[in-house]
Amino acid sequence: MSEEKKKTFQATSRKDAIKTIFKGTGYLAFGGLVWGGYVDNKKKTELVLRPPGALKEDTFIKACIKCGLCVEACPYDTLKLAIPSDNKVVGTPYFIARDIPCYMCTDIPCVPVCPTGALEMTSLYTEDILPKPDVNKIRMGLAVVNKESCIAFWGIQCDACYRACPLLNEAITIEYDKNERTGKHAFLKPVVNADACTGCGICEHVCVTETPAIKVLPLAIATGKVGSHYIKGWDPEDEKRLKNVNSDVDNDKDNSGAIDYLNNSDDLLEDEE
């Protein structure tokens, strides 16, 4: 090989090496961005609404393969696949109730097409001999009413959410209350029943206020968590949790005076006077 060809070959080799290095660095950077974006997005998925039958969020994220079959199966275009700008885990299905809610298809077509069980059908079965999905068992979220912005709490007659609810007079009921301010009109206040609400979002979709006064939130956020140290004293089943519980309370200490004071309304009235 001539000297000129050697120099050309060496120069080309150096260029190729530099390109390879930059490519590798680029892939690493891209991978870092993707992973960083995933971690960042994962923190932002607390407020996302998932399709019917979705597993708990952390498990769902691991099980979902981002295939989009549930999105294709939805006849109302309710479901979307998240893209980076959505601030959600990319490729996972979700819906925005204000835009297009879940219209509660009786056959729930988005669930059985899931190939991994991220959307699980058995939780929606009835007790029949031949199991079939019961759309009313869906729990995608829970509707929460903002009493400050709901015009029904102002005294303006509105029952849009109540009338639109698929489970009329079950998931949302109307509470009648006297309007002391006018003395004439009644308040027609919407009340959400957490045991019946499916989280479909139709109430949020039809809400007449500019920003919906009723909003569907994921169950984990809407319901909160009480803590295992609180017991329903009137519920015999809940009291069973007290068994084998070690308490740090000093049982030898006499607190009867404080308890009697709190339970004695006459003492409280005397103090107020």
N, C-alpha and C positions, 0 to 999 in steps of 0.2 A: 504494500500500500504506500502510495506517495505521501510526502510530508503534507501536501495540501489537503489530501483526502483525510489524513489522520486528524488534522486541525478541525476540518468540517465535522468529522465524526465525533470528536471530543466536545465541540461546541453544541452539537445536536444532543448528545448524551446529557450534557449539563442542563440544557433547556428542559429536556424530558424529566430529569430528576427534580428540577425546580417545580415544574408543573405537577409532578406526582406529590411533592411535599405540600404544595398549596391545595391540591385536591383533597389530600388526606386531612389537612388542617380544616379545610372547608367542611368536610363531612363530619369531623369531630365537633366543629362549632355548631353545625346544623343539628347534630344529634343532641348537643348540649341545650340548644334553644328549644328543641322539641321536648326534651325531658323537663327542662325548666318550665316550659309552657304547660306541660302536663301537670307538674306539681302545683304550679300557680293556679291552673284551672281547677284542679281537684279541690283546692281550698274554696273555690267559688261555686261549687256544685251544691252547696247546702240549700240554695233557693230554687233549684231546678225541679220541674215537674216531669216525671217519667211516665211512660206508657202504662196501661193496666197490667197488673201482675208482676211489676218490676220488683226484684229483690231489694233488700236494703242497699243503700247507695254504695257503700264500700264494696260489697259483694257484687253488686250489679256492674260496677266499673270493671271488675276483674273478669266477669263472665261474658260481658258484651264484646263481640268481635267486630263491631262497627260495620256489619254487613248491609244494613239498611232495608232488610226484608220487611220489618214491621212498618217502616215508613211507606213502602210501596203498597202494603196491604191495607193501609188506612184509606177508606173511601172518601173521607172529608178533607184530606190534606192537613189534618191536624198536626201530625208528627213531622218533625224536622230532624235532619242530621246536623249536629253542631259543627261549625267551622271556627277557625281560630278567633275571628272577630266576635264570636258569640260569648266569649269568656266562659265556656263550658268545655268539658273534656271532648276533644275533637272526635267526630265520628259517632258519638253516642246520640240516641234519639231523645227528644224532649218536645214539649209543647208550651206555647204561651196562651194561657186561657183567655186573655183579653182579645187576642187576635182570632184564634180559632180554638174553641174548647173541644173537649172530648164529647161526642154526641152519643155515647153509650150504646154502641151497636150490640144487639142481643147475642150475636155469635162471637163477638170480640175477635175479629179476624187478625188483629195485629199480634196476638199472643201465640197461637199455635205455630206460626211460621218461624218463630225464634228457634234457631238450631242449637243453642247452648243452654237454654233454661234460664237465661237472664230475665226473661219474661216467663213466669211460671203459672201454668193453667190450673194445677190441682188446687191452689188456694181459692179458686173461684168456683169450685164444684159445689153442687147442692148435695143433699142427702139422699137423692133418688137412687134406685137400684141401678139405673143406667146413668152414670154421672154426666152432667151437662153443665156448662159454665153459667153462673148466675151473675149478670152484669151488676146487680145491686150489691154484690160483695166486694166490688172494686174499692180500693182505698189508695187513690193517687195522692191525696192531700186532704186538707181540711179548710173549708171556707171560714174566714174570720171577718167580722163586721167592725169597721171603724165608726164608733158611735159619734165621733166629732164631725165627720164629713157625710154621714148617711142622713139624707134629708128627711127620712122617716122619723129620726130622732129629733128633728127640728119642729115637727108637727105638720110637715107637708106630706100629703097622702101619696105614698109610693109603695107598691108591692111588686115591682118588676122582677126582683130576684126570686121572690116567693112563687110567682106565677110561672116563671120559666123553669124552675127546678123540676127535673124528671121525677123526683120522688116527692110529689106535691103533698104538703102538710106532714111530711115525715122528716126529710133532711132539713127543711126550713119551715118554721111555723111563724105565725104572727101573734105577737103579744099586744093585747089592747090595754092602753093605759090612759088615764084621764090627763088632759092638758090643763094643768093648774094655771098656766099663764093666761089663757083665753077664757077658760071656764066653759067652753062650748065644744071645742073639737077634741078628738081622741088621737092619741099616738098609735100608730100601727107599726110596731117595732119588729123587724125580722130577727128571729132567734135561730141559730144553727144548732142542730142536734149532731154532736160529734159521732154518735154511734151509727148514724144513718148516712151522713155525708160521704159521697164517693170521691169528692175532689175533682169532679168533671170540669168545673170552671164555667159552666153555662151562666151561673149567677153573676160571675165577674164580667162575663162577656156582655150581658144585657144591662148592667148597672148604668143608670142614667147620668151619673156624675162624671165630670171631665176625667178625673182620675178615679177609678173604681173605689167606692166606699166599702165594698166587700171583695176580698181577695183570697184566692186559694194559695195556701202555703203548704210545703211538704210537712208530713205528719210530725217528723222529729222536731221541727221548729214550732209548729202550731200548737202541739200538745205539751211540749216541754217535758221535763223529767222531775218528778217529785223527790225522789231519793228513797232508798230502802229503809231509812230510819224513821219514816213517817208511816203510821199504821192507822187504818180505818177502824176505830174502836167499835163501830156499829156493824162491821162486816165480819162474821165468824170465820169466813175463809181467809180473809186478809190477816186476821189475828194469829193464824197458824204460823205466820212468819216470825212470831215472837219466840217460838220454841228454839232452844239451843242458842239463843242470842246472849252474848256476854255484854253486860251493861256496866258502864263506868259510873253510873249514878250511885251516890251514897245513900243506900236504902235505910241506914240507921238515923239519918238526919230527919228531924221532925219538921216537915213543911206544911203541916196541917193548917197552921195559922194563915199562911199565904194563900193556900187553896180555899180556905173558908172565906177569906177576905174577897177573893176574886169571884166567888160564887154567891156572895151575899149582896144582893142589890140594895138592901137597906143601908149597909155600910158605905157603898159607893155614893148613894144619894146624900148621906150625911156629909161626906167629904166634899161633895160639890157645893153644898150649902155653906 
